[in-house]
Amino acid sequence: MEVGLKMALKGGGGGDHVGGCEKEKMGFEETELRLGLPGGGGEGGEVVRKRGFSETVDLKLNLSSKQDTSGIDPIDEKVTGLNKEKNLLLSAIDPAKPPAKAQVVGWPPVRSFRKNMLAAGSQKSSSDESSGEKVAFVKVSMDGAPYLRKVDLRMYTSYHQLSDALAKMFSSFTIGNCGSQGVKDFMNESKLMDLLNGSDYVPTYEDKDGDWMLVGDVPWEMFVESCKRLRIMKGTEAIGLAPKAVEKCKKRS
Amino acid sequence: MESSELKRSKDSVNSCESARRSSFPDEVLERVLSLLKSHRDRSSVSLVCKDWYNAERWSRTHVFIGNCYSVSPEIVARRFPRIRSVTLKGKPRFSDFNLVPENWGADIHAWLVVFAAKYPFLEELRLKRMAISDESLEFLAVSFPNFKALSLLSCDGFSTNGLAAIATHCKNLTELDIQENGIDDIGGSWLSCFPESFTTLEVLNFANLTSDINFDMLEKLVGRCKSMRVLKLNRSVSLEQLQRLLVNAPQLAELGTGLFSQELTIREYEELESALSNCKNMHTLSGLWDATGMYLPALYLACTHLTFLNLSYAALQSVELAKLLAHCPQLKRLWVLDSVEDKGLEAVGLNCPLLEELRVFPADPFDNEIVHGVTEAGFVAVSFGCPRLHYVLYFCRQMTNAAVATIVQNCPDFTHFRLCIMNPGQPDYLTNEPMDEAFGAVVKTCTKLQRLSVSGLLTDLTFEYIGRYAKNLETLSVAFAGRSDWGMQCVLGGCPKLRKLEIRDCPFGNAALLSGLEKYESMRSLWMSACNVTMNGCRLLAREMPRLNVEARGGMPHHLSLLSEMLGTRQTENY
């Protein structure tokens, strides 16, 4: 059967097995797929080829500029030269060595769709928590309670109000006595320890820096700005936070 | 049988007797053959004789085309005049992993044009890895008045506008199944395009769309589609909304929840729990985005008859999974993320004795720093507890030959064994040897094996084993493996039932490629990328096999990527 090739086989000649072929001109783009199917194909029992061989060869061979010298120029390659070229190629690549740990395209074989869906999940939940202009929703958890809650801090104007709201959601506890400015006195560490020892539960929060702090250490407005998450801890556990709280307080003043 | 059919048979008997053509009336033969559903059986039947060929083609109502380039729509229409349902697959599977260039092809439109002319009563279209545009979807929606079911998996090229066209025009729609696709999600308004009079929907799956939909419209839609049995929601639907939907659709058999995380009052929680447990027919559960131990207990009562649980979008910890599985004794299929770790898989082995299929996906596949996940221990634990296991897809970061040997000893009935050791070319981490013996054990022990994916450090020995022992193997996936042409030659020289072979980043060259000439006639497709095949090798192949559809593309450094779609020369193979 006639075979058409776009490019002349250079350095070819007699030994070339593609003899008898014509060198046609074709103008196909790289990987262009032909959907025009040969409609006048064979009888019912025969399979019709999608495209003739002449149409399928990809001819944008920009290899020479990008390749190593160990690569082959297939245009020059003869059929009989296959073995030689195989050796050349094998020496260029050691298949026993796994590729470097850089990101390999399409590996591991996880559908990009699945990858995106999982990524979307984590993105969405983090954007939920960052405070918007109008609302400041933060998650509230209480040690031992089965349900997480969410509160909008902007609905309250003081620690007292927050305390009331939390008390309604969970079993009773108190934020404890606050000073005249509605702010705890965190300057005295031993006083703080006493306070914590006396409470069953103590509210703590995660601030913008990722530190866990005791609720009540800063003025209310500042608290609303910096609070990312609330956790109502057992008093005895919260003691560990006391020194940090005192330190941070001292730094600020 | 109605009297009219009896009459027809009688008439044909008379005409046959008078014509003395055949002692077996065509109509009767057609009637009998119409009961055949498997396309492979039908292909066999069509080869018996001319009469049977004709009876088969007149009685066939569903056609399956595994490679859209293997045949033209005109040929299909000419041979099968009475098709009502079409399944078409297009791009090579590696297109799922971005290895196929964009605009490669597999466009549905030419098919739709032919179908509109030849199959005006087309009812079902199921596409996998095809390119489909909004224009095509609209064309589909208006061209087939009886259209009932559309299923799209791993397709791309369309947006939610195309879905709007379907919802607007398909008055008899029973199924809209939009699985993982490259869809341009512009917004959720498509759902609101279903007319108020529309009540026939039985399957609605929009789980993988991201935009918010109008919940009111959804609630009304679900409320009036009393036959709905499959409902898979997307993330935008909250727990509270889920509860409202379930109250009106307790008949659901398959449920995909929306986001499974929300603050609920105790009363709301109990209502949800109750609504879930009222779905007495529920056998499949999925969705569960962001589910944590917090609300999973709401599912417990609903899980009693569950056979398929898809947790692959919920990063559960081992304890949470264990608690949940204690309530799922009937489970046959389980999909999880590797966040459950080996301990979670131990719980699978303990709680799910009927398990047949397990898929463990990586939660962080592209992060090289992560070291947790599952190991060989988890897989072994499952194999001890689940002797009926026959389908596994397992992503892990370490494996041993001994572990795999134990696994297949416990579960010799594997039909699908897909093991992905995520670091390419990684050896047995205990012995530092190649993983050849692992896959050797698989093919020697699992005689029913149909599909195999190999990974890890592999020499040609693995492929010797595969060629020699895998007598029923149809699909083989290979990456970063092998030492020389010999490996691929072994596979092509053995494996009598091989249909699909996909290879990437292996040192197989022209000699290997050309050793399979005879084999390619009976295969559906071959993919080779980043191997040692050259352009001339492809030319030679195409010249030797003029009936093959060969496509080659250059561009990779060091060697060419060869992308080939091969077709069988026997027509029957393609259906």
Interface residues (C-beta under 8 A of the other chain):
Chain A: M1 V3 L5 H17 V18 E30 T31 L33 L35 L37 P38 G39 G41 G44 G45 E46 V47 V48 R49 K50 R51 F53 T56 V57 D58 K60 L61 N62 L63 K66 Q67 D68 S70 G71 I72 P74 I75 E77 K78 V79 L82 N83 E85 K86 L89 L90 A92 I93 P95 A96 K97 P98 P99 K101 Q103 V104 V105 G106 W107 P108 P109 V110 R111 S112 F113 R114 K115 M117 L118 A120 G121 K124 S125 K139 P146 Y147 L148 R149 K150
Chain B: Y69 S70 V71 S72 E74 I75 R78 R79 F94 D96 F97 N98 L99 P101 W104 G105 D107 A110 S154 E180 N181 G182 N208 T210 R235 S261 E263 L264 I266 Y269 W289 D290 M294 S312 Y313 A315 F361 P362 A363 P365 F366 N368 F395 C420 M422 N423 P424 G425 Q426 L457 S477 A479 F480 G482 R483 S484 D485 R504 D505 C506 P507 G509 N510 A511 N532 T534 M535 N536 G537 C538 R539 L540 A542 R543 P546 R547 N549 V550 E551 A552 R553 G554 G555 P557 H558 H559 L560 L563 L567 G568 T569 R570 Q571 N574
